[in-house]
Amino acid sequence: MEISSYLAARIQLLDRELNRHLPSESTKPHTIHKAMRYSIFAGGKRLRPVLTLAAAEACGGKIADAFPAACAVECIHTYSLIHDDLPCMDDDDLRRGRPTNHKVFGDGIAVLAGDALLTVAFEILAKSKPTKRHPIAAQIADLAHASGSRWLVGGQVADLEGEGRKLGGDDLKYIHRCKTAALLTASIRLGAMSANATPAQVKSLTTFGQSVGLAFQVIDDILDVTQPTEKLGKSAGKDVASQKATYPAVFGLDKSRAEAGRLTRAAHAALKPFGKNADTLRALADYLLAREY
Ligand code: GRG
């Protein structure tokens, strides 16, 4: 499989679905729908929804049944980026190679665009087809849990409160697990649920998601110090400038690279029970490790 053409084809399908689910720019009030669409269609890598679809396939399901979950996780991810970029949070001007949402629409509309993407995510997921083992209420609860105060929001809280303090390895792992790995894991679990996965399959894919999610963030930390802004589409060197605790800052670059490799191997090990059905997930784990932006 050629990963770049595979990803391009998946992004095209996902964009079509997102376009279908999101209110059009001509829906009143126009500004909020323009702002939501501005960030959703800004050229993100769509890694989380791509993983949702691949997880569904690994469990023998059809990607069409996983589309609502895939769109929902991308909406939550995009909301978190819009809010993270606000002046009261990470205060950034550039995201996905474009001015951040609040730079274009103002702080008030950016907050509301984030709120609306968070809310519409659950509206979309509620349209998903229930499966025998995973009723829609269970799928909604899974996504809400991963996005809430114990995980995604909780990670952001720990990140905010860690500013200007010297954090150790355990604090750093806690933040990364909450801020990054939890939503990535939920993306994978929801794909599995859309395919009526067995409890054992969900468990293995949860382990896969936790490992690949942490590896993804370790690589993200490395790229922040090794790649230029033009390549990343977001402000490079931001972590160092704001004295953030990152893997390279706490463990050094070599140990960070080794850790990303170890986590990717752990992710592969979790896929053993799936045989060939998980080849795409294997290729995606390797792609995430080798990525340059
Ligand atoms: C505001 C509740 C709330 C949470 C914010 C998303 C986030 C938490 C912070 C942004 C900074 C950061 C290090 C997030 C960790 C996850 C991450 C690496 C996001 C970027 O994901 P990509 O690279 O982005 O998949 P694209 O733009 O390609 O979708």
Residues whose N, C-alpha, C, O or C-beta is under 5 A from the ligand:
A	BS01	GRG	G44 K45 R46 L47 S80 L81 H83 D84 R96 L152 V153 Q156 K179 T180 D220
